[in-house]
């Protein structure tokens, strides 16, 4: 058996077209979004609702240029404190949902951390968050399969949807590899000794409208080849169960929209990388355009 995943199944043109239609309908910027500048840096994107809320509620320096909003404070610590305070106000008014008491880092284009902010506030401000997604691959007598998880019914986002083996946000002060290891243990019961061949394989940008604002996230994709004898077991109650799927089953799942958006995006990127997608089809070219 090979230690490198290889998929021999052929995905027809109609399926490529259908998945590309899904991608174009689900991802990308909307014409009515505006940029959010913080202390002169373009760091966020705003839909009309949150743009007006900020204009109404922001207590520090604010200006508008071509409908983009510019927020100004004395320094980055003050910016973080002011945004956190505003998010708390929105929470108390019932406008901001899904409060987690967990913070994500806000970084500049070079990756320098500017400040940390409650993760629930990232979507209203359209700030770029970061997350890890792990493709778990297994070779059986029937060929290569992906381990796919089903999200618990009580999850705040996409309950009961299908997901990658592991996925989760990168907490403030955490590296992508540290987050991948932590989430692997919490979501799939995979301890460090089982992660020996965990490898970073891609980074892609997910940008799409969501009910709470704008999802603007860098997805750090990791792959791991697991022995057939290893069975993931959830530890934190956030995953209802796991199942192995081959390419045909994955495609059926995707076309039925049973998989959460970013998990489907990550799986498509892996299928492209392992040769299951036509690299010249617009779907593959679109996936290439998301790489960072």
C-alpha positions, 0 to 999 in steps of 0.5 A: 500500500502507498503512503501517499494518497492517490485517487483514481476515481474520475469526476465528470464535467457536470459534477465539476460544473455543479461544484463550481456553481456552488463555489461562485454562489457561496464565496466572494465579496458582495458589491455592497460591502465597504472596507474598514480601516483601523488606525490607517490599515485596511483590516476589515470588511463591512456589510451595510448593517454593521457599517451603520451600527459602527457609525452610530455607536463608535465613540472614538475618531471616525471618518468616511472616504468613498463610503469606507470607514476609518476608525482612529485611536491613539494606539493598537492597545486602545483600538483593541479595548475600544472594539472589545467595549463596542462588541460588549455593548452590542452583546448587551443589546442582543445584536451580537450573538455567539459570545465565546469569551475567547480571543483571536489575534488581529494581525497586519498583512505581515502577520504582526499581531496588533491586538486580540479581540473576542472571536464573536466580534470578528464577523461584524467587523469583517476582520480576518481570523485564522483556523485550522482544518485537518484532512484525515486520510486512510487507505483500505482495501477499497482505496483511499478514504477521508475521515469525515466528522458530523458536528453536534446538534448543539453547535452554534454554527452549522449543527449536524453538518458534516465536517473535516476530521478536525477543525477550529479557530486559532486562539490568541497567541497560538500557532497553527501547528499548536492549534491543529494538535490541540483540536486533534486531541479535543475533537478526534482523540488523537494524542501527539504520538498519533500525529507523527506525520501531520503536515501543513499542506496549504493555506487558503482564504475563505471570504463569504457573507454569513448571518452575523456579518462577513466570514473572512478567514485564512484556513491552514490546511493539514493532512495526516495519513492514519492507519486503518486501525486508528479510530477517531473518538471525540472528547469535547462533545462537539462532534457527534461521530465520524465516518469514512468516505470515498470520493464518490460518497464525498461528491454526493455529500457535497452536491446535497449541501450536507457539508459545512462550507469551509469543510467542503472548500478544504476537501475540494482543495485536497481533491485537487491536490491529489489529482481527483479534480481536472486542474484545467477546469474553472473550479480548480483555477478558482481554488488556486486563486484562494491560495495564500 
